[in-house]
Protein backbone atom coordinates (compact mmCIF):
# COMPACT_ATOMS: atom_id res chain seq x y z
CA UNK A 1 0.00 0.00 0.00
CA UNK A 2 1.61 3.27 -1.00
CA UNK A 3 1.29 6.55 0.86
CA UNK A 4 -1.36 8.02 -1.43
CA UNK A 5 -3.90 5.24 -0.83
CA UNK A 6 -3.30 4.81 2.90
CA UNK A 7 -6.29 5.75 5.11
CA UNK A 8 -6.00 8.93 7.14
CA UNK A 9 -6.17 7.00 10.42
CA UNK A 10 -4.39 3.69 9.79
CA UNK A 11 -4.73 2.44 13.34
CA UNK A 12 -8.52 2.28 12.95
CA UNK A 13 -8.42 0.01 9.88
CA UNK A 14 -7.65 -3.69 9.90
CA UNK A 15 -6.45 -5.74 6.99
CA UNK A 16 -9.13 -8.42 7.18
CA UNK A 17 -7.25 -10.83 4.91
CA UNK A 18 -4.10 -10.79 7.03
CA UNK A 19 -5.20 -13.37 9.61
CA UNK A 20 -8.19 -14.87 7.82
CA UNK A 21 -6.69 -18.35 7.42
CA UNK A 22 -6.05 -18.75 11.14
CA UNK A 23 -9.59 -17.57 11.94
CA UNK A 24 -11.01 -20.19 9.58
CA UNK A 25 -8.86 -22.90 11.16
CA UNK A 26 -9.81 -21.84 14.70
CA UNK A 27 -13.49 -22.05 13.89
CA UNK A 28 -13.79 -24.95 11.49
CA UNK A 29 -11.34 -27.43 13.00
CA UNK A 30 -13.49 -28.04 16.12
CA UNK A 31 -16.60 -28.24 13.91
CA UNK A 32 -14.95 -30.79 11.64
CA UNK A 33 -13.73 -32.97 14.50
CA UNK A 34 -17.07 -32.71 16.33
CA UNK A 35 -18.92 -33.89 13.23
CA UNK A 36 -16.36 -36.64 12.61
CA UNK A 37 -16.57 -37.95 16.17
CA UNK A 38 -20.37 -37.74 16.12
CA UNK A 39 -20.55 -39.82 12.93
CA UNK A 40 -18.07 -42.36 14.33
CA UNK A 41 -20.04 -42.59 17.58
CA UNK A 42 -17.39 -41.18 19.92
CA UNK A 43 -19.44 -39.06 22.30
CA UNK A 44 -16.38 -37.84 24.20
CA UNK A 45 -14.82 -36.48 20.99
CA UNK A 46 -18.01 -34.67 20.02
CA UNK A 47 -18.26 -33.22 23.52
CA UNK A 48 -14.64 -32.07 23.46
CA UNK A 49 -15.03 -30.49 20.02
CA UNK A 50 -18.15 -28.58 21.06
CA UNK A 51 -16.46 -27.33 24.24
CA UNK A 52 -13.46 -26.12 22.22
CA UNK A 53 -15.82 -24.40 19.77
CA UNK A 54 -17.64 -22.74 22.65
CA UNK A 55 -14.36 -21.44 24.05
CA UNK A 56 -13.30 -20.18 20.61
CA UNK A 57 -16.61 -18.34 20.14
CA UNK A 58 -16.62 -16.79 23.60
CA UNK A 59 -13.00 -15.70 23.85
CA UNK A 60 -12.02 -15.12 20.21
CA UNK A 61 -15.24 -13.71 18.75
CA UNK A 62 -13.73 -10.32 17.99
CA UNK A 63 -10.97 -12.04 16.06
CA UNK A 64 -13.46 -14.11 14.05
CA UNK A 65 -16.06 -11.42 13.37
CA UNK A 66 -14.40 -8.11 12.76
CA UNK A 67 -15.36 -5.35 10.41
CA UNK A 68 -13.24 -3.16 8.16
CA UNK A 69 -13.15 -0.39 10.74
CA UNK A 70 -12.74 -0.87 14.48
CA UNK A 71 -15.60 0.76 16.34
CA UNK A 72 -16.98 0.24 19.79
CA UNK A 73 -20.30 -1.05 18.49
CA UNK A 74 -18.60 -3.70 16.36
CA UNK A 75 -16.59 -4.95 19.31
CA UNK A 76 -19.72 -5.15 21.48
CA UNK A 77 -21.68 -6.90 18.71
CA UNK A 78 -18.92 -9.47 18.14
CA UNK A 79 -18.58 -10.20 21.88
CA UNK A 80 -22.36 -10.56 22.25
CA UNK A 81 -22.45 -12.80 19.18
CA UNK A 82 -19.65 -14.91 20.64
CA UNK A 83 -21.59 -15.41 23.88
CA UNK A 84 -24.78 -16.28 21.99
CA UNK A 85 -22.96 -18.67 19.66
CA UNK A 86 -21.22 -20.32 22.62
CA UNK A 87 -24.60 -20.77 24.24
CA UNK A 88 -25.91 -22.25 20.98
CA UNK A 89 -23.04 -24.76 20.93
CA UNK A 90 -23.95 -25.87 24.43
CA UNK A 91 -27.62 -26.21 23.46
CA UNK A 92 -26.63 -28.38 20.50
CA UNK A 93 -24.35 -30.45 22.75
CA UNK A 94 -27.10 -31.06 25.30
CA UNK A 95 -29.61 -32.07 22.61
CA UNK A 96 -27.34 -34.31 20.57
CA UNK A 97 -26.08 -36.22 23.60
CA UNK A 98 -29.57 -36.26 25.16
CA UNK A 99 -28.43 -35.02 28.53
CA UNK A 100 -30.90 -34.11 31.28
CA UNK A 101 -32.62 -30.76 30.75
CA UNK A 102 -31.73 -30.82 27.05
CA UNK A 103 -35.10 -29.50 25.93
CA UNK A 104 -35.06 -26.24 27.96
CA UNK A 105 -31.39 -25.72 27.11
CA UNK A 106 -32.14 -26.24 23.41
CA UNK A 107 -35.14 -23.92 23.55
CA UNK A 108 -33.09 -21.16 25.18
CA UNK A 109 -30.32 -21.70 22.63
CA UNK A 110 -32.89 -21.44 19.84
CA UNK A 111 -34.17 -18.17 21.29
CA UNK A 112 -30.57 -16.91 21.51
CA UNK A 113 -29.98 -17.86 17.86
CA UNK A 114 -33.20 -16.11 16.83
CA UNK A 115 -32.20 -12.96 18.74
CA UNK A 116 -28.76 -13.06 17.12
CA UNK A 117 -30.29 -13.52 13.67
CA UNK A 118 -32.67 -10.58 14.05
CA UNK A 119 -29.97 -8.37 15.59
CA UNK A 120 -27.47 -9.13 12.83
CA UNK A 121 -30.11 -8.42 10.18
CA UNK A 122 -31.10 -5.09 11.75
CA UNK A 123 -27.59 -3.92 12.62
CA UNK A 124 -26.18 -5.08 9.30
CA UNK A 125 -28.90 -3.26 7.41
CA UNK A 126 -28.43 -0.06 9.39
CA UNK A 127 -24.63 -0.14 9.06
CA UNK A 128 -24.71 -0.65 5.31
CA UNK A 129 -27.07 2.28 4.87
CA UNK A 130 -24.79 4.78 6.59
CA UNK A 131 -21.33 3.44 5.74
CA UNK A 132 -19.00 4.37 2.92
CA UNK A 133 -17.55 0.85 2.86
CA UNK A 134 -20.82 -1.04 2.41
CA UNK A 135 -19.38 -4.38 1.31
CA UNK A 136 -16.79 -4.46 4.07
CA UNK A 137 -19.42 -3.61 6.68
CA UNK A 138 -21.82 -6.17 5.34
CA UNK A 139 -19.19 -8.91 5.54
CA UNK A 140 -19.12 -8.95 9.33
CA UNK A 141 -22.88 -9.19 9.63
CA UNK A 142 -23.13 -11.88 6.94
CA UNK A 143 -20.65 -13.97 8.90
CA UNK A 144 -22.75 -13.57 12.04
CA UNK A 145 -25.99 -14.22 10.19
CA UNK A 146 -24.70 -17.43 8.62
CA UNK A 147 -23.60 -18.82 12.00
CA UNK A 148 -26.89 -17.98 13.69
CA UNK A 149 -28.95 -19.46 10.85
CA UNK A 150 -26.88 -22.66 10.95
CA UNK A 151 -27.43 -22.88 14.72
CA UNK A 152 -31.18 -22.36 14.22
CA UNK A 153 -31.35 -25.16 11.65
CA UNK A 154 -29.34 -27.60 13.77
CA UNK A 155 -31.36 -26.84 16.89
CA UNK A 156 -34.62 -27.15 14.97
CA UNK A 157 -33.52 -30.56 13.68
CA UNK A 158 -32.63 -31.88 17.14
CA UNK A 159 -35.44 -30.30 19.15
CA UNK A 160 -38.48 -31.44 17.21
N, C-alpha and C positions, 0 to 999 in steps of 0.2 A: 504494500500500500504506500503510495508516494504521499508527499506532504500536501498536495493540492486536494486529494480526495479524503484525507483524514478528517473524522468528525471534530467539531470544535471542542467537545469534552470527551476525550478518548476513554477516560476512566469509567464513564457511564455506559459504554457500549461493550458488548461481549461478542467475540467471534464464536458463534454457535456451532461451527463445524470443527473447532479446535479439539474438543474433548467428546465429540459425539459418539465415537466408537466405544469408548469406555462406558458411557452412559447406557448404550444399547446392551453391552455385555453385562453390566450390573443389574439391569432389569430382566433381560431375557434368559440369562443362565439359570436363575432359580425357577423361572417358569418352565423352562425346558426339562430340568431335572425333576420338578414336581410332577409334570405330566408323564414323564418316563417312568418314575417310580409308581405312580398311580396305575398306569397300564400294566406294569409288571406285578402289581399287587403288594408292593413294599410300602406299608402304611407309614413306617418310621421315616422313609425317604421323602414321601409326600409331605409329611408333617414338618420335617426339617426344611424342605424347600419353601414351604409357605411361610414359615417363621423367618427365614432369611429374606424373603420377598417383603414381608411386613417391615422388617428392620430397614431394608433399603428404601421403601416408600416413606417411612416416617423420618428417618435421619438424612436421607439424601434427596428429598423431593425437590429442593431448589436446584440441585445439580441436574436432575432429570428434566424438569419442566421450567426452563427459563426462557425469557423473552429476549428480544433484540436489545432492549434498553432495560437497565436495572432501575426499577421503581419500587417504592415501598409496598404498593398494592400487589405487584407481581410476586414479591417475596411472601406476603401474607397469603395470597391465593395458592401458591405452590405448597406452602407449609400446611394449609388447611386441606388441600387435595391429598397430600401425603398422609395425613392422619385419617382422612376418609377412606383412602385406598388401602391403608393398613388395616382398618376396621373391616373393609370388604374382604380382604384376604383371610382374616380370622373367621368371618361368617362363612366363607366358602369351605374353610378347613373344618369347622364344626359340622357343616351339613354333609360334606363328602364322607367324613369318617363316622358320621352318625353318633356324635357324642351327646351326652345329656344336655338339654336346653339348646339344642341345635336350631329348633324352629324359631324361638324368639331372637336368637343371635342372628339367624339368617334374615329375619324380617327387619331387624334394625339395620343390618348391613345393606339390605335392599333400599331402605329409606335413605340411608347415607349415600348410596350410589345415585338415587334419584335426585337428591338435593345437589350433589356434585354435578350431575348432568345439567340440571336447570341453571345452576350458577355459572357453569362454564359456557353455556349457550348465551346467557344474558350478558355476562362480563365480556365474553369474546365479541359479541355483537356491538356492545357499546364501545369497546376499545378500537375496533376496526373502523367505526364511524368517525372517531376523532383523531386517529393517528395518521401520521404521514407515511409510516412504514406498515401499511395494512397487511401485507403478506407475512411479514416477520411477526407482527402481533398475533395474527390469526394462527400461526404455527403452534404457539404455546397452548392456546385454548383447544385446538384440534387434538393435540396430544392428550390433554386432560379428558376431553370428550370421548375419545376412543377408549381410554382405560375405563371410564365410568360405564359406558355402554357395554363393554365386554363383561364387566362385573355384574351388571344388571342381567345380561343374558345367562351367564353362568348360574347366578343365584336363582333366577326364574326356573331354570332347568332342574336344579336340585331341590327347590322348595316345594314345587307342586307337581 
